[in-house]
Amino acid sequence: MKLKNVLIVVKDIEKAKKFYHDLFGLDVVLDQEGNVILTEGLVLQDEAIWKKYLGKEVVPKNNSCELYFEEKEIEDFAEKLEKQYPEICYVNRLITHSWGQKVIRFYDLDGNLIEVGTPVCVL
């Protein structure tokens, strides 16, 4: 068995495609009726479709999971985020953990939690 994708729910597919392209360079692989597969395996699904099949409400900012990205030039990323999306809701602006990793956490336009950190060396 192999994990193929991670799916997040979005209210506006077009805005979400632009957001993930602008900030993370993710491109559309497949765009099909409210389901969009981006490079790196991220899937965007229209909230109306999700609600229809799940039969439950979407709970934005539920803090139960996050998308994690790594970026060597994190100060540049933080600046780009602030310039392109000044209205973004931060969990924490750029901080440095005790082990030296720099991270920034924020919600995307639909309340999905994102963390961007400097690469971590794995022994």
Number of C-alpha atoms within 10 A of each C-alpha: 3 4 6 10 13 12 14 17 23 26 15 15 19 13 13 20 19 15 18 17 15 15 14 14 13 18 17 16 13 12 13 8 10 17 19 22 21 20 15 13 14 20 22 24 22 19 19 15 14 18 13 10 8 10 9 9 11 16 11 15 15 11 12 7 10 16 15 11 13 15 15 13 11 18 15 11 17 16 12 14 17 12 10 12 15 10 10 14 15 14 13 11 13 17 13 13 9 7 7 10 13 21 22 20 20 20 19 20 18 18 19 20 22 19 16 21 21 18 15 12 6 4 3
